[in-house]
Amino acid sequence: MFKKSVMASVAGGLLLGAVVTTGPAHAQDWPQRPVRMVVPYTPGGGTDSITRIITEKITQTDKDIQFVVENKPGAGGNIGMTQVARSKPDGLTLGMGQTSNLAINPIIMNDMKFDATKDFTPVAVVAELPTVLVVKADSPYQSLADVVAAAKASPGQLKQALATLGTVGHLAGEMLSYKADIKVLNVPYKGASPALTELIGGQTDYMFATPVSVLKMVENNDLRALAVTSSKRIAAMPDVPTVAEQGYEGFNAVDWKIIVGPADLPEHAVQRLSKAFIEVSKDPEFIKRMEADGNTIVGGNAQDAQAYLQKEQMEWSTLLKAMQFQLK
C-alpha cells in the first residue's frame, strides 16, 4: 500500500512537473515559425520600406525571429489592419500600424471593421515622420506667414495640393487652416508624384508632403521648404523651421509607425519583440538610414508604445472633432 502511494506520488510529481514546465518551454519555443508582418499598403512605399528595414534588423538582433512581410493594401490601411486585429493572438501575426489607420480613420470613417483602441497590442513605436510644407522654388511665398497672409487676403482661392485624401499630409493642411483661421481650395491627386509635378508647374500653390518625396527637389531648387510639421526640427532638413516655431504653438502632425499585434498578444512574445527593437533603435546604421528619409526614432518598450498610442489617439480625436472634420 505504501509502495503504491509512493509510486502514485512520484508519478503525480512528474506529471505536475510536466504541467509546470510546459508554459515556460512553450514560451522559449516562440516563434515556432516565421512571424507574418502585415503592411497595410502597397509594396515599395514608405511604410513597406521601413517595415522591411525593421524586420531585417530585428532578425539580426534575434536570429530566432524570422519574418515574412505581406502587403495587404486598401481602404486607407484598414484592410490590412483588420486582418491583424482578427488574427489568432499567438504572436505569429503582427502589423505595421500608423497614424492614419489607428488614429485618423476611426474618427473620419464610419465603416470601421476594428476598434483601434481595443483590438491591438502595441509592441514598439518605430519612428515619427513629419510632413513638409513646400512651394515651388520661384513662389512669392518665402515663409509660412506669407502663405497664411495670402490665404486670408483671398479666402478659398489659394490651392493646396493633396497627395491623397485622409493622409497625415492632408490633415496637416486642415490643421493649419483650422489654427490659422483660413480657407483654401483642396486639390486632391492620386499620389504624391502627380501632386508635386503640378505644384512645380504652378497649377497649385503649396503642399504638405513627406520629406523623402521632396528632399531631392528642394536640393535641386525645384521646391522651397517653408516648415516641417513635427514638434522639433528634423535631421534631414535642419534649417527648416517647424510650424510651431512660426507662431502655432503645439502644432504637431506626424505619421508614426507602430508595431502591433492582435489584442491579448502573449506577454513573452511582446517583451521579446520589444527588447529586440530597443536594440535596433540604438543601432547607428539604422538611425542613419531612418533619419536620411526624415524620420525621427522614437524607441521605448511595449508599455511606452501603449502610452504613446493612447495619447495620439486621444489628441487626434479631440482635434478632428473640434475641427468638425469630415472626409469628402
SULGI-V852975 format. One line per field, one symbol per residue. phi: phi as a letter, one per 20 degrees, with the letter a starting at -180 (. if undefined). burial: b if it has 16 or more other ideal C-beta (glycine too) atoms within 10 Angstrom, else e. Layout:
phi->???
burial->???
This chain:
phi->.fffffgfffffffffffffefgfffffffefbgeededecffneffffffffffffffffcfeddccececfplmnffffffffefffdndccbeebgfedceggeddeeeebdfececdfdaefadcfdcfccfgeffeebffffffffffcgmefddfcfbfnefgfffffffgffelcccdececeofgffffffffnfcdbbecfgffcgffffemecdedadeefcfdffbfeefffffdocgnfbcceedcfccfgmfgfffgfffffffgfffefgffgfffffenecfemnefffffffffffffffffffffflfcfd
burial->eeeeeeeeeeeeeeeeeeeeeeeeeeeeebbeeebbbbbbbeeeebbbebbbbbbebbbeebeebebebebbbebbbbbbbbbbbebeebbbbbbbbbbbbbbbbbbbeeebebebeebbbbbbbbbbbbbbbbbbeebebeebeebbebbeeeeeebbbbbbeebbbbbbbbbbbbbbbebebeebebeebeebbebbbeeebbbbbbbbbbbbebbeeebbbbbbbbbbebbebbeebebbbbeebeebbbbbbbbbbbbeebbeebbebbbbbbbebbeeeebbeebbebbbbbbbbbbebbbebbeebbeebbebbeeeebeee
